[in-house]
């Protein structure tokens, strides 16, 4: 079977585009943690979550992690690890907040697309334009 080739520039553009949502969300969580905490409390599982951990703390800690791994993903520093970390952050956010709107809710599908972009970087090795590429 012939191996498919992908333009290295398109890979770079995809990584920049996908990382932007995490950097923007991380900044938003850090600038407006009250709004994020309010959304957590309004979610169907919000009451349960708030009984385990303070929603304000969740907003701030997720903001730090989204920003940190969004930047490392953007820069191509440990791209696969960054993508895995972002998936692990995105799963509870999607299940808690985004799924609330139902199957036709746009932000849910946005997150599904983001999962697809991250999955691309998780399964493909030695992608161009990254620091510390894993050698064979």
N, C-alpha and C positions, 0 to 999 in steps of 0.2 A: 504494500500500500504506500502510495506516495505521501510524504509528509507535507502538510500544509504550511505555507509561509505566511507570516503576518508582518505587515510593515512596522518597523520599530518606532516610527513616528506616531502611528495610530495607537500603539501601546502606551506611549508617553502621554498622548492626549487623553486617552481613557483614564489613566491614573490621575492626571490633573483634574479631570472632570469629576471623578468619583470622590477624590479627596476633598474637594471644595465643600460638599454638603456637610462633611464631618467637622471641618474647620469652622464653617459658619454656625453649625449647631453648637459646637463647643463654646464659641464666643458668646452666643446667645444664652446658653445655660449659665455662663459665668457672669454676664451682664444683667440678666433678668431671672435670677433663680426663683423669685417669688412666682413669676408666671409659669415656670416649668413645674414648680411644686403644686400650683393650683391645678394644672392639667393632670398631674399624677393623682391628686385627690379626687378629681372629677371622673377619672377612669373607673370602669366597673370593678377592678381589683384595687382601687386606690385606698379604700378603707383598710383592706387586709395589709397592703404594703406599708401604710403609715403606722400600723400596729407593730411592724417589725423594725422599720428604720424611718427616721425623720425625712420627709419628702424634700425639705430644703437641703439636707445633706446629700440626698440622692442627686438632686439637681446640680449641686456644685461638684460632687465627685465624678458624675458622668460627664460634666462639662470639661473637667481637667483631662479625663481619659479620651474623650472625643477629640479634643484639641491636640493632645500629645500624639495619639496614633494617627490622626488626620495629617499632621505635619510630617511624621516619619514616613507615612505612606506617600505623601506628596513628593518628598525628597528621595524616595526609593531606598530608605534606610531600613533594612530588614523587612522588605516589602511583604513577604509571605506572613511573617509574624504579625506585622501591622494589620494586614487584611484579616487574619484570624481574630485578632483582638477586636477589630471593628465589627466583625460578624457577631462575636460574643456580646458586644454592647448593643448591637442593633436588634438582636432577637428579643430580649425583654422589652425594649422600647416599642417594638412593633406589636408584640403580644399585649402589652399594657395599654398603650395609647392609640396606635394606628388601627388596630383591628376593631376598635370601638365603632367605627363608622360603617362597618359592613364590607362585603366583598366588592362593592362598586365604589368604595371610598378611594379617591385619588392618591392620598398619601400612603395608603397600604400598598398600592401598585408601584409607587415611587420606591418604597423600601424593597419590594421584590426585585425591581430593576437593579437597585444598588447591591443586593445580595448577588445577583448575576455578575455584576462587574467585579465584586470582591472575589467571587468564586473563580473567575478567570485568573486572578493573580495568585490564588491559593494553589490551583492545580498545575499551573505552568511554571516551569523552573527556568532559571537563567535568563530572565527577561532583560532586554536592553534598558539602558538608562536607569540603572539602580546601583547604589553603593552596596558593597558586601554581597555580590551575587554568590549563590551557592555553586561551588564547582562540582563537576561530575566525579 
